[in-house]
């Protein structure tokens, strides 16, 4: 009859103390009745032993890899300090434009992005939409001073999982990150009244600006800011004729007859901010 070893004496034993991919399990973290069985053991998995601490040793979730996006460096630095107070959050980078945010998402394997709306070039809403089209598992929380219903609705329709106002305290942003990383959605209490029965994306009437393409929206923002067709063409590397074509298409889509009405409806929806 062969010699009985520790491995055959207790078939529920399932984890090596040394060399475990989840780290060493020592001291009081392992019940006394299991320590002698686990020490120097050969892994033997018993899938029925669901409550056995040797089969299911304590496990720490990896840190949430986070990108901060804001066009003010001091804001990015402050947010990084705030977020990294939490043990499970690691800020892996920052971006100051929407284009930089998209590039970072492609390079840094992100779990979470804290996204401002007002950014040079590609705005936060379009950056959110573009990032999530490529990386749908990335969670995005908008952190913005904009509290107009149109901004909130468009952000959430673009795929953001949360919307926090910049007037909030730091603890609220940390709470939002926790809620979103565990599969929930979060909006600041100050704007929660905008939603009906917890439905985040259907509480407002459809915006006429959703008919516009990203390029048309960029042209419109510059029209409202006072830029001429020639200036817009130069900035966006387009011909003046192309800019005029975009303007004509926008007027048709928005149902306005001239440039003045185009600017008026844009200001009414606060479009220049996004």
C-alpha positions as CSV (number, residue, x, y, z in Angstrom):
1,X,0.0,0.0,0.0
2,X,1.5,3.4,-1.0
3,X,2.4,6.1,1.4
4,X,-0.4,8.6,2.2
5,X,0.7,12.1,1.6
6,X,-0.8,15.5,2.6
7,X,-2.0,15.9,-1.0
8,X,-4.1,12.7,-0.9
9,X,-5.2,13.0,2.7
10,X,-7.2,16.1,2.1
11,X,-8.6,16.4,-1.5
12,X,-10.2,19.8,-0.7
13,X,-6.8,21.5,-0.6
14,X,-6.4,23.7,-3.7
15,X,-3.7,26.4,-3.4
16,X,0.0,26.7,-3.2
17,X,1.3,29.2,-0.6
18,X,4.5,30.0,-2.5
19,X,4.4,30.8,-6.2
20,X,0.6,31.4,-6.2
21,X,-0.4,33.8,-9.1
22,X,-2.6,35.6,-6.5
23,X,0.2,36.2,-4.0
24,X,1.1,34.5,-0.8
25,X,-1.6,33.6,1.7
26,X,-0.2,33.8,5.2
27,X,-1.0,34.4,8.8
28,X,-4.6,35.0,10.0
29,X,-5.9,35.2,6.4
30,X,-6.0,31.4,6.3
31,X,-8.0,29.5,8.9
32,X,-5.9,27.3,11.2
33,X,-7.5,24.1,10.0
34,X,-6.3,24.9,6.5
35,X,-2.7,26.1,7.1
36,X,-1.1,22.7,7.6
37,X,-3.0,21.3,4.6
38,X,-2.0,24.2,2.3
39,X,1.7,24.3,3.3
40,X,3.8,23.0,0.4
41,X,0.8,21.4,-1.1
42,X,0.4,20.2,-4.7
43,X,-2.7,22.0,-6.1
44,X,-5.7,19.7,-6.1
45,X,-8.9,21.4,-7.1
46,X,-12.2,20.3,-5.8
47,X,-14.8,22.5,-7.5
48,X,-17.5,21.4,-5.1
49,X,-15.8,23.0,-2.1
50,X,-17.1,26.5,-2.8
51,X,-16.7,27.7,0.8
52,X,-13.3,26.2,1.4
53,X,-10.8,29.1,1.9
54,X,-8.1,27.0,0.3
55,X,-10.1,26.7,-2.9
56,X,-11.2,30.4,-2.8
57,X,-8.4,32.4,-1.3
58,X,-8.8,36.2,-0.8
59,X,-8.4,38.1,-4.0
60,X,-7.7,41.8,-4.5
61,X,-9.1,43.4,-7.7
62,X,-6.5,45.1,-9.9
63,X,-6.5,48.9,-9.8
64,X,-8.8,50.9,-12.1
65,X,-6.6,52.4,-14.9
66,X,-7.8,55.9,-15.2
67,X,-7.2,58.8,-17.7
68,X,-8.0,62.4,-16.8
69,X,-9.1,64.7,-19.6
70,X,-9.3,68.5,-19.1
71,X,-7.7,71.4,-21.0
72,X,-6.3,72.9,-17.8
73,X,-3.1,71.3,-16.5
74,X,-3.8,72.3,-12.9
75,X,-7.2,70.5,-13.0
76,X,-5.6,67.3,-14.3
77,X,-3.0,67.4,-11.6
78,X,-5.5,68.0,-8.9
79,X,-7.8,65.2,-10.1
80,X,-4.9,62.8,-10.2
81,X,-4.0,63.6,-6.6
82,X,-7.7,63.1,-5.5
83,X,-8.3,59.9,-7.4
84,X,-5.0,58.2,-6.3
85,X,-6.0,58.6,-2.7
86,X,-8.1,55.5,-3.4
87,X,-6.0,52.3,-3.3
88,X,-7.9,50.8,-6.3
89,X,-7.4,53.7,-8.7
90,X,-4.3,54.4,-10.7
91,X,-4.1,57.5,-12.9
92,X,-2.1,56.4,-15.9
93,X,-2.2,59.6,-17.9
94,X,-3.9,62.9,-18.7
95,X,-5.0,64.5,-22.0
96,X,-5.9,68.2,-22.8
97,X,-7.8,67.7,-26.0
98,X,-10.3,65.2,-27.4
99,X,-7.9,63.9,-29.9
100,X,-5.3,63.2,-27.2
101,X,-7.9,61.3,-25.2
102,X,-8.7,59.1,-28.2
103,X,-5.0,58.4,-28.8
104,X,-4.5,57.6,-25.1
105,X,-7.4,55.2,-25.1
106,X,-5.7,53.3,-28.0
107,X,-2.4,53.1,-26.1
108,X,-3.1,52.8,-22.4
109,X,-5.7,50.0,-21.9
110,X,-8.0,52.2,-19.9
111,X,-10.8,51.1,-17.5
112,X,-12.0,54.6,-16.7
113,X,-11.9,58.1,-18.2
114,X,-12.8,61.3,-16.4
115,X,-13.9,63.6,-19.3
116,X,-14.4,67.3,-19.5
117,X,-16.8,68.6,-22.2
118,X,-15.2,71.8,-23.3
119,X,-12.0,70.9,-25.1
120,X,-10.0,72.3,-27.9
121,X,-10.7,70.7,-31.3
122,X,-12.7,67.5,-30.7
123,X,-15.1,68.1,-27.8
124,X,-15.8,65.8,-24.9
125,X,-19.0,64.4,-26.3
126,X,-17.6,63.5,-29.6
127,X,-14.4,62.1,-28.0
128,X,-16.6,59.9,-25.7
129,X,-18.6,58.6,-28.7
130,X,-15.4,57.9,-30.7
131,X,-13.6,56.1,-27.8
132,X,-16.6,53.9,-27.0
133,X,-17.0,52.9,-30.6
134,X,-13.6,51.3,-30.3
135,X,-13.4,50.4,-26.7
136,X,-17.0,49.7,-25.4
137,X,-15.9,48.3,-22.1
138,X,-14.2,51.6,-21.1
139,X,-16.2,53.6,-18.6
140,X,-16.5,57.3,-19.0
141,X,-17.6,59.8,-16.4
142,X,-18.2,63.4,-17.6
143,X,-16.9,66.0,-15.2
144,X,-18.2,69.4,-16.4
145,X,-19.3,72.8,-15.3
146,X,-22.1,72.5,-17.9
147,X,-25.5,71.7,-16.3
148,X,-27.8,72.4,-19.2
149,X,-30.2,69.5,-19.9
150,X,-28.9,69.4,-23.5
151,X,-25.3,68.8,-22.4
152,X,-26.3,66.1,-19.9
153,X,-28.6,64.3,-22.3
154,X,-26.1,64.3,-25.2
155,X,-23.3,63.1,-23.0
156,X,-25.3,60.1,-21.8
157,X,-26.6,59.4,-25.2
158,X,-22.9,59.3,-26.4
159,X,-22.3,56.5,-23.8
160,X,-21.0,58.2,-20.7
161,X,-21.9,56.2,-17.6
162,X,-21.8,59.2,-15.2
163,X,-22.2,63.0,-15.1
164,X,-20.6,64.9,-12.3
165,X,-20.7,68.7,-11.9
166,X,-17.5,70.6,-11.2
167,X,-19.2,72.3,-8.3
168,X,-19.3,68.9,-6.5
169,X,-16.9,67.9,-3.7
170,X,-14.1,65.4,-4.3
171,X,-15.9,62.7,-2.4
172,X,-18.8,62.8,-4.9
173,X,-16.4,62.1,-7.9
174,X,-14.9,59.2,-6.0
175,X,-18.4,57.9,-5.3
176,X,-19.3,58.2,-8.9
177,X,-16.2,56.2,-9.9
178,X,-17.1,53.4,-7.4
179,X,-20.7,53.3,-8.7
180,X,-19.7,53.2,-12.4
181,X,-16.9,50.6,-12.0
182,X,-19.4,48.2,-10.3
183,X,-21.8,48.5,-13.3
184,X,-24.0,51.4,-12.2
185,X,-24.7,54.9,-13.5
186,X,-24.2,58.1,-11.6
187,X,-25.4,61.7,-12.0
188,X,-24.9,64.6,-9.6
189,X,-27.8,65.1,-7.2
190,X,-28.1,68.7,-8.5
191,X,-29.2,67.4,-11.9
192,X,-30.9,64.1,-10.9
193,X,-34.3,65.9,-11.1
194,X,-33.8,66.1,-14.9
195,X,-34.5,62.4,-15.2
196,X,-37.7,60.5,-15.1
197,X,-38.1,57.1,-13.2
198,X,-34.3,56.6,-13.3
199,X,-34.2,56.7,-17.1
200,X,-31.0,58.6,-17.9
201,X,-31.1,59.0,-21.7
202,X,-34.8,59.4,-22.5
203,X,-35.9,62.2,-20.2
204,X,-35.5,65.0,-22.8
205,X,-36.9,65.6,-26.2
206,X,-34.6,64.7,-29.1
207,X,-32.2,67.5,-30.0
208,X,-32.2,68.8,-33.5
209,X,-28.4,69.0,-33.3
210,X,-28.2,65.2,-33.3
211,X,-28.9,65.4,-37.0
212,X,-25.5,67.2,-37.5
213,X,-22.3,65.4,-38.3
214,X,-19.2,65.9,-36.1
215,X,-17.7,68.2,-38.8
216,X,-20.9,70.2,-39.2
217,X,-20.9,70.7,-35.4
218,X,-17.3,71.9,-35.5
219,X,-18.2,74.4,-38.3
220,X,-21.3,75.6,-36.3
221,X,-19.3,76.2,-33.2
222,X,-16.9,78.5,-35.1
223,X,-19.7,80.3,-36.8
224,X,-21.3,81.1,-33.4
225,X,-17.9,82.2,-32.1
226,X,-17.7,84.8,-34.9
227,X,-15.3,83.2,-37.3
228,X,-15.7,83.9,-41.0
229,X,-15.9,81.1,-43.6
230,X,-12.3,81.8,-44.7
231,X,-11.1,81.6,-41.1
232,X,-13.0,78.3,-40.5
233,X,-11.6,76.9,-43.7
234,X,-8.1,77.7,-42.7
235,X,-8.4,76.3,-39.2
236,X,-10.1,73.0,-40.3
237,X,-8.0,72.6,-43.4
238,X,-11.0,72.9,-45.7
239,X,-11.8,74.9,-48.8
240,X,-14.1,77.9,-48.3
241,X,-16.6,76.3,-50.6
242,X,-16.8,73.2,-48.4
243,X,-17.4,75.4,-45.3
244,X,-20.3,77.1,-47.2
245,X,-21.7,73.7,-48.1
246,X,-21.6,72.6,-44.5
247,X,-23.4,75.7,-43.5
248,X,-26.1,75.3,-46.1
249,X,-26.6,71.6,-45.0
250,X,-27.0,72.7,-41.4
251,X,-29.6,75.3,-42.2
252,X,-31.7,72.7,-44.0
253,X,-31.3,70.1,-41.2
254,X,-32.2,72.7,-38.5
255,X,-34.9,74.4,-40.5
256,X,-33.5,77.9,-40.5
257,X,-33.4,80.4,-43.4
258,X,-30.2,82.3,-42.8
259,X,-27.0,82.7,-40.8
260,X,-28.6,84.8,-38.1
261,X,-31.2,82.2,-37.3
262,X,-28.6,79.5,-37.3
263,X,-26.6,81.4,-34.6
264,X,-29.8,82.0,-32.6
265,X,-30.9,78.4,-32.5
266,X,-27.3,77.3,-31.6
267,X,-27.2,79.8,-28.7
268,X,-30.6,78.6,-27.6
269,X,-29.3,75.1,-27.2
270,X,-25.9,76.4,-25.8
271,X,-24.1,74.6,-28.5
272,X,-20.9,76.7,-28.4
273,X,-20.0,75.1,-25.1
274,X,-19.7,71.6,-26.6
